[in-house]
Amino acid sequence: MQPTPFPQPKPTGMMPPPYTPPKPTGMMPPYTPPQPPIHPDPATQVSYCRKCGAALPYGQTLCSNCQAGQLTGQNPKVITFMISLLLFYMKGEIRMEQNFIKTKLPNAILFIPFGTKRKSIPINQISSVNSNFSLNPKSFICGLVALIAAIICLGGSPAWGIILLLLAALYIIDSFTTMLVIEKTSGNVEEIPFYIMEKTKCENIEEMINQIISQRMYSTMQNNF
C-alpha cells in the first residue's frame, strides 16, 4: 500500500504584500526633564492676621494693625505695653514661651524708675486667665486731692493751679485700668495692670495664654492615650 500524498496548494502567482507597521495616530509630546523644586524666598512670603485679616510679613507674630498675636510655631512671643499714663516712658513686658510665661513690670517712686519686677510662671501651674476692668483707689484718691489743691491754687497762683490740674487729670485717668488676672493651681493670683487704652493688648495676651494652655492640655491627652 502506498501512502496517499497530501495535496499541495497550487500557486496563484500573487505574493502577499510586505508587512507594514501601523503608523502612530497622534504626536508624542517632547520629553521634558523634571525640574528641581523651587523654594520661595521667605522675604516675599506674607500671611494674614487671623483676627483682622491684615497682611503680615514673614515670621511676624504680632499684628501691627490690631495687635492680635499670631500663634505660628513655638517661637517666643514678646508683647510690650504701658502700665500707666504717668509712667509712659516705662514699659511692661510679657514673654510667652512653650512652657513658661515671663513677666517684667517696672517699679517707680515719684516718677523715678526704681528697678523692675521679674517673674516666670510655668504653664502647667496656671488654672485660668481672665481680664477685667479695675479701679485703683489710691490713684483715684490722689487725683481728687490734686484736683482740690488745683482749685485752691488757681485763685492765688494760676501756674501751680494748672500744673496740679494736669496732675490730677493724669492720676484720675490712671486709676481706671484693665487687669490681667492669672490664677494658679496653688490658689495664688498674679495681677498685671494695663493702661486703660491698652485693653486690646491685654485681651490678646489673655487669648494667647489660653491657647497655649489648650495646646499643652491637648498634647498631654495625646501622650496619655
C-alpha positions in Angstrom: 0.0 0.0 0.0 1.4 3.4 -1.0 0.6 6.4 1.1 -1.7 8.9 -0.5 0.3 12.2 -1.0 -1.1 15.3 0.7 -2.4 17.7 -1.9 -0.3 20.8 -2.3 -1.9 24.2 -3.0 -1.5 25.5 -6.4 0.5 28.7 -6.8 -1.6 31.6 -7.8 1.2 33.8 -9.0 0.5 36.5 -6.3 2.9 37.3 -3.5 1.5 38.6 -0.1 2.2 42.3 0.5 5.1 43.1 2.8 4.3 43.8 6.5 3.9 47.5 7.2 3.9 48.6 10.9 0.9 50.8 11.8 1.5 54.5 11.8 1.0 56.4 15.1 -2.3 58.2 15.2 -1.0 61.2 17.4 2.1 63.1 18.1 4.1 62.2 21.2 4.9 65.2 23.4 8.6 66.1 23.6 10.4 64.8 26.7 10.8 67.4 29.4 13.3 66.6 32.2 11.9 67.0 35.8 12.6 70.4 37.3 14.0 70.8 40.8 11.6 72.2 43.4 11.6 75.9 43.8 11.8 77.1 47.3 10.1 80.5 47.8 12.0 83.4 49.3 10.9 83.9 52.9 11.3 87.7 52.4 8.5 87.7 49.8 6.1 85.5 51.7 3.1 87.1 53.5 0.5 85.8 55.9 -2.7 87.3 57.1 -3.9 88.2 60.6 -6.4 85.6 62.0 -8.4 88.4 63.6 -8.5 91.5 61.3 -7.1 90.0 58.0 -4.2 92.5 57.6 -1.2 91.3 55.7 1.8 90.3 57.8 5.4 90.0 56.8 7.0 86.5 57.0 7.7 85.5 60.7 5.8 88.3 62.3 3.9 87.0 65.4 2.1 90.2 66.3 -0.3 92.1 64.0 0.7 95.8 63.7 -2.9 96.7 62.9 -4.9 95.2 65.7 -2.1 93.9 68.0 -3.5 90.3 67.8 -1.0 87.6 68.4 -0.3 85.0 65.8 0.4 81.5 67.1 2.9 80.3 64.5 5.3 77.7 65.6 6.9 77.6 69.0 8.9 80.8 68.8 8.6 83.0 71.9 6.2 85.9 71.7 7.0 89.2 73.3 4.4 92.0 73.9 5.2 95.3 75.5 2.6 97.6 77.0 2.1 100.7 79.1 1.1 100.3 82.7 0.4 103.9 83.4 0.0 107.3 81.6 2.2 108.9 84.2 4.9 106.4 83.5 4.5 106.4 79.8 8.3 106.1 79.4 8.4 102.8 81.2 7.1 99.7 79.5 5.9 96.4 80.9 6.7 93.2 79.0 5.2 89.7 78.8 7.1 86.9 77.0 5.2 83.8 76.2 7.1 80.6 75.5 6.1 77.0 75.2 6.4 76.1 78.9 6.7 79.5 80.7 5.2 82.9 80.8 7.7 85.5 81.8 6.7 89.0 83.0 8.7 92.1 83.6 7.0 95.1 85.3 8.7 98.4 86.1 8.8 100.0 89.5 8.9 103.7 90.1 8.9 106.1 93.1 7.6 109.6 92.3 8.1 109.2 88.5 11.7 107.9 89.1 12.5 104.4 87.8 13.4 102.0 90.6 14.2 98.6 89.1 11.9 96.0 87.6 9.9 93.0 88.9 10.5 89.8 87.0 8.5 86.6 87.3 8.4 83.3 85.5 5.2 81.3 85.7 5.1 77.7 84.4 2.2 77.0 82.1 1.3 73.8 84.0 0.7 75.9 87.1 -1.9 78.2 85.5 -5.5 77.2 86.1 -7.3 80.2 84.4 -6.6 83.6 82.9 -9.1 86.5 82.6 -9.1 90.2 82.1 -11.4 92.7 83.7 -11.9 96.4 84.4 -10.4 97.6 87.7 -10.3 100.9 89.6 -7.1 101.8 91.5 -8.4 103.5 94.7 -5.0 105.0 95.6 -4.6 106.7 92.2 -8.2 107.9 92.3 -7.8 109.5 95.7 -4.5 111.1 94.7 -6.3 112.6 91.7 -9.1 114.0 93.9 -6.6 115.5 96.3 -4.6 117.1 93.4 -7.9 118.4 91.9 -8.9 120.1 95.2 -5.4 121.6 95.5 -5.5 122.8 91.9 -8.8 124.6 92.6 -7.4 126.3 95.6 -4.2 127.3 93.8 -6.0 128.7 90.8 -7.1 131.8 92.8 -3.6 132.7 94.0 -1.1 131.0 91.8 -2.5 130.1 88.4 0.7 128.4 87.2 0.7 125.9 90.1 -3.0 125.5 89.7 -2.7 124.4 86.1 0.2 122.0 86.9 -1.8 120.5 89.7 -4.9 120.3 87.5 -2.9 118.3 84.9 -1.5 116.1 87.5 -5.0 115.4 88.9 -6.3 114.5 85.4 -3.4 112.0 84.9 -4.0 110.4 88.3 -7.7 110.0 87.7 -7.2 108.6 84.2 -4.6 106.1 85.6 -7.0 105.0 88.2 -9.0 103.2 85.5 -7.1 100.1 84.4 -7.5 96.8 82.7 -6.2 94.0 85.0 -4.9 90.7 83.6 -5.6 88.1 86.3 -3.6 84.9 86.3 -4.9 82.2 88.7 -2.5 79.4 89.7 -3.4 75.9 90.7 -1.9 76.6 94.1 -4.6 79.3 94.7 -2.2 82.3 94.3 -3.2 85.1 91.9 -0.9 87.2 89.7 -2.3 90.6 88.6 -0.7 92.6 85.8 -2.1 96.2 85.3 -2.6 97.6 81.8 -3.2 101.3 80.9 -6.9 101.6 80.0 -6.1 102.3 76.4 -4.0 99.1 76.2 -7.1 97.0 76.7 -6.8 95.3 73.3 -3.3 94.1 74.1 -4.5 92.7 77.4 -7.3 90.8 75.7 -4.9 89.4 73.1 -2.5 88.2 75.7 -5.3 86.5 77.6 -6.4 84.8 74.4 -2.8 83.7 73.5 -2.2 82.3 77.0 -5.5 80.3 76.9 -4.5 78.9 73.5 -1.1 77.9 74.9 -2.8 76.2 77.9 -5.2 74.4 75.5 -2.4 73.2 73.3 -0.5 71.9 76.3 -3.6 70.1 77.6 -4.2 68.5 74.2 -0.6 67.3 74.0 -0.8 65.8 77.4 -4.0 63.9 76.5 -2.4 62.7 73.3 0.6 61.4 75.2 -1.6 59.6 77.8 -3.5 57.8 75.0 
